[in-house]
Amino acid sequence: MKVSIKELADFLFRRRCLKKIIEAGTNCLENEILEISIDSRQVGEGALFCCLEGTKRKGVEFAQDAQRRGAVAVLTSERVDDLAIPQLIVKDAGEACGLASAYLYGLPTSKLLMIGVTGTNGKSTTTYLIKSILDTGDMKCGLIGTIVYNDGKSHEDADRTTPQAPLIQSLLNKMVDNRCHACVMEASSHGIEQKRIFGCLYDRAVFTNLTPEHLDYHGDMENYFCAKRDLFIKYMRGDWKASINTDDPYGEKIANEFAPHVLGFSLRQKADNAFYGSIRRSSIRGIIMDISFPDGSTLENVTLPLLGEYNVLNALAASSVAWSLDFDAEVIRKGLENCPPVPGRLERYFVEDGPVCIIDYAHTPDALEKVLSTVKPLCSGRVWLVFGHGGERFKENRPILGSIAARFADCIVVTMDNPRSEDPRDIALQIADGIKSSPGSSEYWTIIDRKEAVHFALDRAGKGDVVLVTGKGPERQIIFKDRTIPYNDFEALKEWCNLRGKVLS
């Protein structure tokens, strides 16, 4: 799509974002904007370059480079000297970038039912479950999240949980073109706070839970919570509804604050006008559960192809969203039962005459404890755990992760995750400190090469054992300071099976 610089400026002025225009030459405002970019290296002819604040450098530092590459205008909160193209001076560059992106792509959220999912853990699985139910009920649904971006026709591996505004709006526009009726989208705390979702408004929202993560960015839990809470304050529209996990103390806060809009869901307490789930039985192959609806009806014997109490909560979240949209209970059942596997979320593989291998994204203490406490009771043999921790991330978590591993796992292989600028051996030593200080009696090994570590565990695990590989989930590379190398946990498992002549199912 394309708009003139003047048309966009008029739109931003009506939205009270634009302070002034610095023109450059005759009729320059009639030039057409063909795309929006926040990275000067990706600027093409006819682009609007948005000068956003980075964590290390300012976008205005790259305005000259963007001009050389063909930008027809820049959007900035401060004037840039010596530019020969128009400058749109705005109050807040992040907000204006989101609105400009939405306008360039024809305001796609006005044509879609928008569902936002926020929280620390469970976002990806919840979006998959919601999409499965909506698709089952003939409401074609696109998806934007940690694992994939699905525009209703094709999908691509996701670069980040909540992408930057130009990509969000481009994806939403493709969903409209591909005749999607809805979009379900993960809203990360970074995405909310950095205003990447500005230009989006939501009809439904989900809050899954809040546990310590990204505190190196947010500083403390209160700031982290406030970032999540902003989804409900700033980005909802119309007669919106929010599905809230009231078993979580932060969820209870949101439920109390926004009570008229809230549909609560719980595994602990059955309450009026809320969803309640109960587990009939669990095995390594899945869960059979009942769902009680706010109107008093019950959906019995739902066979959920997932593991763990927390995934029952994710199923309740998805069910409550669908119910608020008037989907029939049996459609909800079919959508839950036929949900495709969520890559890297307790992804199970059965090795012929060997162990069960489970791949999971868990990389925080809370997530690792939940995964291990789920797997341990379902395992008739030993639990083998292969994991590491990312470099340049919350270092205080490393001994905590080691301690949790020692409490639940019988055999531990400490390896690398994404070391980035850190030495993976130093990270492993910090994890090992937690293992050694734990009263548990787990055996542990340190094998830095991740593929070698996975193969080591699989070689030593037997029938009835579980090999749990955590931290990377569906990721397809390992990130170092100066390079990335291709790697995927499932590919490592497949290679081991091929080398050992094992059948995988």
C-alpha positions as CSV (number, residue, x, y, z in Angstrom):
1,M,0.0,0.0,0.0
2,K,1.1,3.6,-0.3
3,V,0.1,7.0,1.0
4,S,1.5,10.5,0.5
5,I,3.6,12.1,3.2
6,K,0.9,14.8,3.6
7,E,-1.9,12.2,4.0
8,L,0.1,10.5,6.7
9,A,0.9,13.8,8.4
10,D,-2.8,14.7,8.4
11,F,-3.6,11.4,10.0
12,L,-1.0,11.8,12.7
13,F,-2.2,15.3,13.4
14,R,-5.8,14.1,13.9
15,R,-4.5,11.5,16.3
16,R,-2.6,14.3,18.2
17,C,0.8,12.8,17.6
18,L,2.3,15.3,15.1
19,K,3.9,18.4,16.5
20,K,5.3,19.9,13.2
21,I,6.6,19.2,9.8
22,I,10.0,20.3,8.5
23,E,9.7,20.4,4.8
24,A,12.5,20.0,2.2
25,G,11.9,21.3,-1.3
26,T,8.8,22.0,-3.4
27,N,5.9,19.5,-3.4
28,C,8.0,17.1,-1.2
29,L,5.0,16.3,0.9
30,E,3.3,14.8,-2.2
31,N,5.9,12.1,-2.4
32,E,4.5,8.6,-1.7
33,I,5.5,6.4,1.3
34,L,5.7,2.8,0.1
35,E,7.0,1.2,3.3
36,I,8.0,1.9,6.9
37,S,11.3,0.9,8.4
38,I,13.0,1.2,11.8
39,D,16.3,-0.2,10.6
40,S,18.3,2.0,8.3
41,R,20.0,-1.1,6.8
42,Q,16.6,-2.3,5.5
43,V,15.4,1.0,4.1
44,G,14.4,0.9,0.4
45,E,13.2,3.5,-2.1
46,G,10.1,5.3,-0.9
47,A,10.5,4.4,2.8
48,L,9.5,6.3,5.9
49,F,12.3,5.9,8.4
50,C,11.2,5.9,12.0
51,C,13.9,7.1,14.5
52,L,13.2,5.0,17.6
53,E,15.1,5.0,20.8
54,G,17.3,1.9,21.0
55,T,18.8,0.4,24.1
56,K,22.3,1.5,23.1
57,R,21.9,4.1,20.3
58,K,19.3,6.5,19.0
59,G,17.5,6.1,15.7
60,V,18.3,9.7,14.7
61,E,21.9,8.7,14.4
62,F,20.9,6.6,11.4
63,A,18.7,9.1,9.6
64,Q,21.4,10.2,7.2
65,D,22.1,6.6,6.2
66,A,18.3,6.0,5.7
67,Q,18.2,9.1,3.4
68,R,21.1,7.7,1.3
69,R,19.3,4.4,0.9
70,G,16.2,6.0,-0.5
71,A,14.0,7.2,2.4
72,V,11.5,9.9,1.4
73,A,10.9,11.2,5.0
74,V,11.8,10.5,8.6
75,L,9.6,10.3,11.6
76,T,11.4,11.6,14.7
77,S,10.8,13.2,18.1
78,E,13.8,15.5,17.6
79,R,15.0,17.5,14.6
80,V,17.8,15.9,12.6
81,D,20.4,18.4,11.1
82,D,21.3,18.4,7.4
83,L,18.5,16.2,6.0
84,A,17.2,17.0,2.5
85,I,13.9,15.1,3.1
86,P,10.9,16.0,5.2
87,Q,10.9,15.4,8.9
88,L,7.7,14.6,10.8
89,I,8.4,15.8,14.3
90,V,6.2,13.8,16.7
91,K,5.5,13.7,20.5
92,D,6.3,10.1,20.9
93,A,8.2,8.2,18.1
94,G,7.1,4.7,19.3
95,E,3.4,5.6,19.3
96,A,3.6,7.5,16.0
97,C,5.5,4.6,14.3
98,G,2.7,2.2,15.4
99,L,-0.1,4.6,14.1
100,A,1.8,5.3,10.9
101,S,2.2,1.6,10.2
102,A,-1.4,1.0,10.9
103,Y,-2.4,3.8,8.5
104,L,-0.1,2.6,5.7
105,Y,-1.7,-0.8,5.8
106,G,-5.3,0.4,5.9
107,L,-6.0,0.1,9.7
108,P,-6.3,-3.7,9.6
109,T,-7.3,-4.1,13.2
110,S,-10.6,-2.4,12.4
111,K,-11.3,-5.3,10.1
112,L,-10.4,-8.2,12.5
113,L,-11.5,-9.5,15.8
114,M,-8.4,-9.0,17.9
115,I,-7.3,-11.3,20.8
116,G,-4.2,-10.4,22.9
117,V,-2.6,-12.9,25.2
118,T,-0.1,-11.7,27.9
119,G,1.6,-13.2,30.9
120,T,5.0,-14.9,31.7
121,N,4.3,-18.5,30.8
122,G,1.7,-20.2,28.6
123,K,1.2,-17.5,26.0
124,S,2.2,-19.6,23.0
125,T,0.1,-22.7,24.0
126,T,-2.9,-20.5,24.7
127,T,-2.7,-18.8,21.3
128,Y,-2.5,-22.2,19.6
129,L,-5.5,-23.5,21.5
130,I,-7.6,-20.4,20.8
131,K,-6.7,-20.6,17.1
132,S,-7.6,-24.3,17.0
133,I,-11.0,-23.6,18.5
134,L,-11.8,-20.6,16.3
135,D,-10.7,-22.5,13.1
136,T,-12.8,-25.4,14.2
137,G,-15.8,-23.1,14.5
138,D,-15.2,-21.6,11.0
139,M,-13.7,-18.4,12.2
140,K,-10.5,-18.3,10.3
141,C,-7.7,-17.0,12.6
142,G,-4.2,-15.7,12.1
143,L,-1.5,-15.9,14.7
144,I,1.4,-13.7,15.8
145,G,3.6,-15.2,18.6
146,T,6.9,-16.5,19.8
147,I,6.9,-19.6,17.5
148,V,5.4,-18.5,14.2
149,Y,3.7,-15.7,12.4
150,N,0.7,-17.2,10.5
151,D,-1.2,-14.9,8.2
152,G,-4.0,-17.4,7.4
153,K,-2.3,-18.6,4.3
154,S,1.4,-19.2,5.1
155,H,3.6,-19.1,8.1
156,E,7.2,-18.2,9.0
157,D,9.4,-18.7,12.0
158,A,9.0,-15.9,14.5
159,D,11.9,-13.5,15.1
160,R,10.5,-12.4,18.4
161,T,7.3,-12.8,20.5
162,T,5.9,-9.4,19.6
163,P,7.5,-8.0,16.5
164,Q,8.0,-4.3,15.7
165,A,5.0,-2.3,14.7
166,P,5.6,-2.2,10.9
167,L,5.8,-6.0,10.8
168,I,2.7,-6.4,13.0
169,Q,0.6,-4.2,10.8
170,S,1.9,-5.9,7.6
171,L,1.0,-9.3,9.0
172,L,-2.5,-8.1,10.0
173,N,-3.0,-6.6,6.6
174,K,-2.1,-10.0,5.0
175,M,-4.6,-11.7,7.3
176,V,-7.3,-9.3,6.0
177,D,-6.3,-10.1,2.4
178,N,-6.4,-13.8,3.2
179,R,-9.9,-13.5,4.6
180,C,-9.1,-14.1,8.2
181,H,-11.9,-13.1,10.6
182,A,-9.6,-12.9,13.7
183,C,-6.1,-12.6,14.9
184,V,-4.7,-14.1,18.2
185,M,-1.5,-12.4,19.2
186,E,1.0,-12.7,22.0
187,A,1.6,-9.4,23.7
188,S,5.0,-9.5,25.5
189,S,5.9,-7.0,28.2
190,H,8.6,-5.6,25.9
191,G,6.1,-5.3,23.1
192,I,3.7,-3.4,25.3
193,E,6.2,-1.1,27.0
194,Q,8.1,-0.3,23.8
195,K,4.7,0.5,22.1
196,R,5.2,-2.0,19.3
197,I,1.5,-2.8,19.6
198,F,0.5,0.8,19.3
199,G,-2.0,0.9,16.4
200,C,-3.7,-2.3,17.7
201,L,-6.9,-2.4,19.7
202,Y,-8.2,-5.7,21.1
203,D,-11.6,-7.1,21.7
204,R,-10.5,-10.0,23.9
205,A,-7.5,-10.4,26.1
206,V,-6.0,-13.2,28.3
207,F,-3.7,-13.0,31.3
208,T,-2.0,-16.3,32.0
209,N,0.3,-15.6,35.1
210,L,3.2,-13.6,36.2
211,T,6.5,-15.0,37.5
212,P,10.0,-13.5,37.7
213,E,11.4,-12.9,34.2
214,H,12.9,-10.0,32.2
215,L,13.8,-8.3,35.5
216,D,17.1,-7.3,34.0
217,Y,14.9,-5.1,31.8
218,H,12.0,-4.1,34.0
219,G,14.0,-3.9,37.3
220,D,11.4,-5.4,39.6
221,M,8.1,-7.3,39.6
222,E,6.0,-4.2,40.1
223,N,7.3,-2.6,36.9
224,Y,6.9,-6.0,35.1
225,F,3.3,-6.2,36.2
226,C,2.6,-2.7,35.2
227,A,3.8,-3.4,31.7
228,K,1.4,-6.3,31.4
229,R,-1.4,-4.4,33.0
230,D,-1.1,-1.6,30.3
231,L,-2.6,-4.1,27.8
232,F,-5.9,-3.8,29.7
233,I,-5.6,0.0,30.3
234,K,-4.5,1.3,26.9
235,Y,-5.3,-1.2,24.2
236,M,-8.8,-2.6,24.6
237,R,-11.9,-1.4,22.7
238,G,-15.7,-1.6,22.8
239,D,-17.4,-4.1,25.0
240,W,-14.2,-6.0,25.6
241,K,-13.7,-9.1,27.7
242,A,-10.6,-10.4,29.5
243,S,-10.0,-14.0,30.5
244,I,-8.0,-13.9,33.7
245,N,-6.2,-16.7,35.7
246,T,-7.5,-15.9,39.2
247,D,-5.3,-18.6,40.7
248,D,-2.4,-16.2,40.1
249,P,-2.1,-13.3,42.6
250,Y,-1.3,-10.8,39.9
251,G,-4.3,-12.2,37.9
252,E,-6.5,-11.6,40.9
253,K,-5.4,-8.0,41.0
254,I,-6.3,-7.5,37.3
255,A,-9.6,-9.3,37.9
256,N,-10.5,-7.0,40.8
257,E,-9.5,-3.9,38.9
258,F,-11.4,-4.7,35.7
259,A,-14.2,-6.8,37.2
260,P,-17.0,-5.8,34.8
261,H,-15.0,-7.0,31.8
262,V,-13.5,-10.2,33.4
263,L,-14.1,-13.9,32.9
264,G,-12.1,-15.7,35.6
265,F,-10.8,-19.2,35.2
266,S,-9.4,-21.4,38.0
267,L,-8.3,-24.9,38.9
268,R,-8.5,-24.2,42.7
269,Q,-11.8,-22.6,43.4
270,K,-15.2,-23.0,41.7
271,A,-16.9,-19.5,41.6
272,D,-20.0,-18.0,40.2
273,N,-19.7,-16.6,36.7
274,A,-16.3,-18.2,36.2
275,F,-14.6,-21.2,34.5
276,Y,-13.4,-24.1,36.5
277,G,-11.4,-27.1,35.5
278,S,-10.9,-30.4,37.1
279,I,-8.4,-33.2,36.0
280,R,-9.9,-36.7,35.9
281,R,-6.6,-38.4,35.0
282,S,-3.1,-37.8,33.5
283,S,-0.6,-39.9,31.7
284,I,2.5,-39.3,29.7
285,R,0.2,-39.1,26.6
286,G,-2.2,-36.4,27.9
287,I,-4.9,-35.3,30.2
288,I,-8.6,-36.0,30.5
289,M,-10.4,-33.1,32.1
290,D,-13.8,-31.5,32.8
291,I,-14.7,-27.9,32.2
292,S,-17.4,-26.1,34.1
293,F,-18.9,-23.0,32.4
294,P,-20.2,-19.8,34.0
295,D,-23.8,-20.8,33.1
296,G,-23.5,-24.0,35.2
297,S,-23.1,-26.4,32.3
298,T,-20.2,-28.8,32.2
299,L,-18.1,-30.2,29.3
300,E,-17.0,-33.7,30.5
301,N,-14.1,-35.9,29.5
302,V,-12.2,-33.5,27.3
303,T,-9.1,-35.3,26.1
304,L,-6.3,-32.7,26.1
305,P,-3.2,-33.7,24.1
306,L,-1.0,-31.8,26.5
307,L,0.7,-32.4,29.8
308,G,0.6,-30.5,33.0
309,E,-1.8,-28.6,35.3
310,Y,-0.7,-25.3,33.8
311,N,-1.8,-26.5,30.3
312,V,-5.2,-27.2,31.8
313,L,-5.2,-23.5,32.8
314,N,-4.2,-22.6,29.2
315,A,-7.2,-24.8,28.0
316,L,-9.5,-22.9,30.4
317,A,-8.2,-19.6,29.1
318,A,-8.9,-20.6,25.5
319,S,-12.3,-22.0,26.3
320,S,-13.3,-18.8,28.1
321,V,-12.3,-16.7,25.1
322,A,-14.3,-18.9,22.7
323,W,-17.3,-19.0,25.1
324,S,-17.3,-15.2,25.3
325,L,-17.6,-15.3,21.5
326,D,-20.6,-17.6,21.6
327,F,-18.9,-20.7,20.4
328,D,-20.7,-24.0,21.1
329,A,-19.3,-26.3,23.8
330,E,-18.7,-29.1,21.4
331,V,-16.8,-26.8,19.1
332,I,-14.6,-25.9,22.1
333,R,-14.1,-29.6,22.8
334,K,-13.1,-30.4,19.2
335,G,-10.8,-27.4,19.1
336,L,-9.0,-28.4,22.3
337,E,-8.8,-32.1,21.4
338,N,-7.5,-31.5,17.9
339,C,-5.0,-28.7,18.6
340,P,-1.8,-29.4,16.7
341,P,1.4,-29.9,18.8
342,V,2.9,-26.7,20.0
343,P,6.5,-26.7,19.0
344,G,8.8,-26.8,22.0
345,R,6.0,-26.9,24.6
346,L,6.2,-30.3,26.3
347,E,6.7,-31.8,22.8
348,R,6.7,-35.6,23.3
349,Y,8.5,-38.2,21.2
350,F,8.5,-41.9,21.9
351,V,11.7,-43.8,21.1
352,E,11.3,-47.5,20.1
353,D,12.4,-49.6,23.1
354,G,13.8,-46.5,24.7
355,P,12.9,-43.4,26.6
356,V,10.3,-40.8,26.0
357,C,12.0,-37.5,24.9
358,I,10.3,-34.3,25.8
359,I,11.4,-30.9,24.4
360,D,10.3,-27.8,26.2
361,Y,11.0,-24.1,26.1
362,A,11.2,-23.7,29.9
363,H,14.0,-21.3,30.7
364,T,12.9,-19.6,34.0
365,P,12.9,-21.2,37.4
366,D,9.1,-21.2,37.6
367,A,8.7,-22.7,34.2
368,L,11.4,-25.4,34.8
369,E,9.8,-26.3,38.2
370,K,6.4,-26.7,36.5
371,V,7.7,-28.9,33.7
372,L,9.7,-31.1,36.1
373,S,6.9,-31.4,38.6
374,T,4.6,-32.4,35.7
375,V,6.9,-35.0,34.2
376,K,8.2,-36.6,37.4
377,P,5.0,-38.3,38.5
378,L,4.3,-39.6,35.0
379,C,7.7,-41.2,34.7
380,S,8.1,-44.8,35.7
381,G,11.9,-44.7,35.5
382,R,14.5,-41.9,35.8
383,V,14.1,-38.3,34.7
384,W,17.1,-37.1,32.7
385,L,17.3,-33.3,32.3
386,V,19.5,-31.6,29.7
387,F,19.5,-27.8,30.0
388,G,21.6,-24.6,30.2
389,H,20.9,-20.8,30.6
390,G,21.1,-17.9,28.2
391,G,24.0,-15.4,28.4
392,E,23.3,-11.8,29.2
393,R,20.1,-12.8,31.0
394,F,19.0,-12.8,34.6
395,K,22.2,-14.4,36.1
396,E,20.7,-14.8,39.6
397,N,18.5,-17.5,38.1
398,R,21.4,-19.9,37.3
399,P,22.0,-21.4,40.8
400,I,18.2,-21.4,41.3
401,L,17.8,-23.4,38.1
402,G,20.4,-25.9,39.3
403,S,18.7,-26.3,42.6
404,I,15.4,-27.0,41.0
405,A,17.0,-29.5,38.7
406,A,18.5,-31.4,41.6
407,R,15.2,-31.5,43.4
408,F,13.3,-33.2,40.6
409,A,15.7,-34.8,38.1
410,D,17.6,-38.0,38.7
411,C,20.3,-37.3,36.2
412,I,21.3,-33.9,35.0
413,V,23.4,-32.8,32.0
414,V,24.4,-29.1,32.1
415,T,25.0,-27.7,28.6
416,M,24.9,-24.4,26.8
417,D,21.8,-22.4,25.7
418,N,22.5,-19.1,23.9
419,P,25.8,-17.9,25.5
420,R,25.9,-14.7,23.6
421,S,28.9,-12.7,24.9
422,E,29.4,-14.9,28.0
423,D,31.6,-18.0,28.3
424,P,29.2,-21.0,28.3
425,R,31.5,-22.8,30.8
426,D,31.1,-19.9,33.3
427,I,27.3,-20.2,32.9
428,A,27.5,-23.9,33.5
429,L,29.6,-23.5,36.6
430,Q,27.0,-21.1,38.1
431,I,24.2,-23.7,37.4
432,A,26.4,-26.4,38.9
433,D,26.8,-24.3,42.1
434,G,23.0,-24.6,42.6
435,I,23.1,-28.4,41.9
436,K,25.9,-29.0,44.4
437,S,24.3,-26.9,47.1
438,S,21.0,-28.7,46.9
439,P,20.2,-31.6,49.3
440,G,19.2,-33.8,46.4
441,S,21.4,-36.7,45.3
442,S,21.2,-36.2,41.5
443,E,24.1,-37.2,39.3
444,Y,25.3,-34.5,37.0
445,W,27.6,-34.0,34.1
446,T,28.8,-30.8,32.2
447,I,28.9,-31.2,28.4
448,I,29.0,-27.8,26.8
449,D,28.3,-29.0,23.2
450,R,24.5,-29.1,23.2
451,K,24.0,-31.9,20.6
452,E,26.6,-34.0,22.4
453,A,24.8,-33.4,25.7
454,V,21.5,-34.6,24.2
455,H,23.1,-37.7,22.7
456,F,24.8,-38.5,26.0
457,A,21.5,-38.5,27.9
458,L,19.7,-40.5,25.2
459,D,22.5,-43.1,25.1
460,R,22.2,-43.7,28.9
461,A,18.4,-43.5,29.3
462,G,16.4,-46.6,29.1
463,K,12.8,-47.7,28.6
464,G,10.6,-46.1,31.1
465,D,12.9,-43.1,31.5
466,V,12.2,-39.6,30.3
467,V,14.8,-37.4,28.7
468,L,13.7,-33.8,29.2
469,V,15.5,-31.2,27.1
470,T,14.7,-27.6,28.1
471,G,15.5,-24.0,27.3
472,K,15.4,-23.7,23.6
473,G,12.2,-25.3,22.5
474,P,11.6,-24.7,18.7
475,E,14.7,-22.4,18.3
476,R,16.8,-23.2,15.3
477,Q,20.2,-21.6,16.2
478,I,22.6,-21.1,19.1
479,I,23.7,-17.4,19.5
480,F,27.3,-16.5,20.3
481,K,28.7,-13.0,20.6
482,D,30.2,-13.0,17.1
483,R,28.2,-15.7,15.2
484,T,25.2,-18.0,15.2
485,I,25.3,-21.7,14.4
486,P,22.4,-23.8,13.2
487,Y,21.0,-26.1,16.0
488,N,17.6,-27.5,17.0
489,D,16.8,-29.9,19.8
490,F,14.4,-32.0,17.7
491,E,17.0,-32.3,15.0
492,A,19.5,-33.5,17.6
493,L,17.0,-36.2,18.7
494,K,16.4,-37.3,15.1
495,E,20.1,-37.5,14.3
496,W,20.6,-39.7,17.4
497,C,17.7,-42.0,16.3
498,N,19.2,-42.3,12.8
499,L,22.7,-43.0,14.2
500,R,21.3,-45.7,16.6
501,G,18.8,-47.2,14.2
502,K,15.9,-46.2,16.5
503,V,12.3,-45.5,15.3
504,L,10.7,-42.3,16.6
505,S,7.0,-41.7,17.0
